Amino acid sequence: MNSSEKSNSINEDNENKSDEINDDNLNLGDENMQKTFEEDKYVFGWGQYSEITNGRFAMIGFAAIILIEIISNKSFLNWAGIIH
């Protein structure tokens, strides 16, 4: 076997190994995605999905209050008429 044949066989072996590794990574990704989808399903009560949704709405509300204060140059409580 000459050197070019050796390098070709090495390259083929490396390609086969990389294909096996890629297939394993794809399978792991599918399992991880399945777990993620199962965890994100809506469940009545105090679940992870409910907490994430509540946190997102809280962040939107906080950003809205900050924008109101910046635009009106008043505190939110004064702008809303809660305190005078």
VMD Tcl script that draws the C-alpha trace (Angstrom):
set ca {
  {0.00 0.00 0.00}
  {1.51 3.31 -1.01}
  {1.18 6.58 0.90}
  {-1.74 7.94 -1.17}
  {-3.74 4.76 -0.59}
  {-3.02 4.98 3.14}
  {-4.18 8.60 3.29}
  {-7.35 7.73 1.35}
  {-8.17 4.91 3.74}
  {-7.49 7.19 6.73}
  {-9.76 9.87 5.27}
  {-12.52 7.31 4.70}
  {-12.16 6.07 8.29}
  {-12.34 9.65 9.60}
  {-15.45 10.38 7.51}
  {-17.15 7.24 8.81}
  {-16.33 8.18 12.41}
  {-17.54 11.74 11.92}
  {-20.80 10.43 10.40}
  {-21.30 8.20 13.44}
  {-20.61 11.10 15.80}
  {-22.99 13.38 13.90}
  {-25.71 10.71 14.00}
  {-25.21 10.35 17.75}
  {-25.43 14.13 18.21}
  {-28.65 14.25 16.19}
  {-30.16 11.53 18.33}
  {-29.19 13.36 21.53}
  {-30.71 16.56 20.15}
  {-34.00 14.79 19.47}
  {-34.11 13.42 23.03}
  {-33.31 16.84 24.49}
  {-35.97 18.51 22.35}
  {-38.51 15.89 23.40}
  {-37.72 16.58 27.06}
  {-38.04 20.33 26.44}
  {-41.42 19.95 24.76}
  {-42.66 17.72 27.58}
  {-41.51 20.23 30.23}
  {-43.12 23.20 28.42}
  {-46.59 21.64 28.18}
  {-49.30 23.52 30.04}
  {-50.22 21.97 33.37}
  {-52.90 23.44 35.60}
  {-51.49 25.01 38.75}
  {-47.97 25.95 39.78}
  {-45.93 24.56 36.92}
  {-42.78 25.61 35.12}
  {-44.74 26.86 32.11}
  {-46.96 29.05 34.30}
  {-43.99 30.57 36.10}
  {-42.16 31.36 32.86}
  {-45.27 32.97 31.36}
  {-45.89 35.01 34.51}
  {-42.27 36.20 34.53}
  {-42.46 37.29 30.90}
  {-45.62 39.33 31.49}
  {-44.02 40.90 34.58}
  {-41.01 41.97 32.50}
  {-43.30 43.52 29.88}
  {-45.23 45.41 32.57}
  {-42.05 46.66 34.23}
  {-40.72 47.90 30.88}
  {-44.05 49.66 30.21}
  {-43.88 51.46 33.58}
  {-40.31 52.59 32.89}
  {-41.33 53.90 29.45}
  {-44.29 55.79 30.93}
  {-42.00 57.45 33.48}
  {-39.43 58.39 30.81}
  {-42.01 59.80 28.38}
  {-44.17 61.69 30.91}
  {-41.36 62.84 33.25}
  {-43.59 61.86 36.20}
  {-43.53 58.93 38.56}
  {-45.89 56.12 37.59}
  {-47.98 56.50 40.73}
  {-48.40 60.23 40.09}
  {-49.15 59.64 36.37}
  {-51.78 57.00 37.19}
  {-53.45 59.31 39.74}
  {-52.80 57.02 42.68}
  {-50.93 59.73 44.60}
  {-51.16 63.46 44.00}
}
mol new
graphics top color blue
foreach p $ca { graphics top sphere $p radius 0.5 }
foreach p [lrange $ca 0 end-1] q [lrange $ca 1 end] { graphics top cylinder $p $q radius 0.2 }
display resetview
